[in-house]
Amino acid sequence: MDLAKIWPAAVNAAAGLVLAYVVRFFAIAQGATDAAFGRIPPSLPMAARSLGRGIGGTLGAVYLPLMRGSIGTALLLVFVDCVKELPATLLLRPFNYETLATRAHEKASLENLAETAPPALLVIAVGLAAVVILARANLRDRG
């Protein structure tokens, strides 16, 4: 195989996959960040602006520290959903590109259940690890 012929197709497929993930999971991240913005009283950024902070300074000094937990939650939710996403990955994946979900699907479609279990368990383990990280971060923020 000539790499010069395959490379543009693989790059286009990867870009299409990333675009599909962005479109598919944008609502999850958008909802979490909107909720975080709604919890910040308008007086805080107004006070920062009246004390001489610019837009970037207000973002760094007021918004980001108060929204850190919600942004982390949104990132973890999107990460877990991307790990287990199957339809877009099957349709748009580059050649010779396997994810845990596509590997489990491939083995399950061949009815090879003994080889299906490890990638399926890894999908569950990755999701569980993200939930544990999120729970620890929430406990640390509250305590």
N, C-alpha and C positions, 0 to 999 in steps of 0.2 A: 504494500500500500504506500502510496505517495503522500507524505505528510502535508505537502503544499496544497494538495487537492482536498484533503479532509479538514484541515485546520479552519478555513472560513466557515464551513458548514457547522463544525462543532462550536465555534464562537457564536454564530447566529443562534444555534439551538440553546446554548447556555444563556444568552441574552434574553431569548424568548421565555425561558424557564424563570429567570429572575423577574422579568416583567409580569409573568402570570402570577408568581408568588406575591408581588407587590399589589397587584390588583385584587387578588383573592383575600389577602390578609390585612389590607389597609383599614378596613372597618374596625377590626379588633384594636389596632393601635390607636386609631382615631378616637374611639370611644373612651379608652383609658386616659388619653391626654386631654380630651375635652372635660372629663370629670375632674381631672387634676386642676385644670385652669379654672373651673367653676368653684373650686374650694378656696381659691386665693382671693382674699378681699381686695377690692379695687384700690383701697387706701394705701396698701403697701407699695405697689409700683408707682403710684402718684407721689408718695413721700420720697421714694428713691429719685424720681425725676426732678422733684422740687429741690432736692439736695445736690443737684448737679450731675447725677448719673445720666449717661446717654442710654440709648436703646439697648446696646450690647451690655453695658454695665448693669442695667436693670435686669436683663435676662440672666446674667451670671450671678448677681447678688441676691435677687429676690425669687425669680421664677424657678431656676434650676434646683436650688436647694430644697424648695418646697415640693417640687414635682419629682424628685429623684426616685422615690418609691413607686410612684405610678408609672413612670417611664420604664423602670426596671421590670415591673409587672407586665407591662405591654410587650416588652422585648421577650420575656420568657414565654408568654402566651403565644406569640408569633413563632418563636423558635420551636416550641412543642408541636404546633400545628404544621410547620414546615417539615419537621421530621417525619410525621405520619401522613403527609399529603401524598396521595397516590395518583389520582387522575391526571393532573397537570404534568406530573413528572413522567408518567408513562407516555403521554402524548408528545412532550417537548424535549425530552432528555437527549443529550448528545450521544453519539455512538460510543459504545463501551463505557457508559457512565451508569453506575449502579448506586442506588441509595438503599438504606435498610428496608424501606417500604417496597421498593421495586424488587429487591432480592427475595423478600418474603412472598410477594405476589407471584414471582416467577416460579419459585419452588412449590407453592401451593397449587398453582395452575397445572403443574406436572404431577400433582398428587404425591409429592415426595415430602411427606409430613415430618420425617425425621430431620431433614435439612431445612425445613421451614421454621422450626422452633427457634434456633439461635437468633436469626435476624428479627423475628417477631418479639422475642424476649428482650433483645437490645432496644427495640423501639419503646417497649414498656419501661425499661430501665432508664433510658434517656428522659422520658417524660416524667418518671418518678423523681429522678435526680433534680430536674428543673423545679418540680413542686417542692421538694425539700429545701432547695436554695431559696425559693420564694418565701416559704414559711419561716425559715431562719431570719431572713431579712426583715419580714414583718414583725417577728418577735423582738429583734434587735431595735427596730424603730420604736416600738411601743414601750420597751423596757429601758 
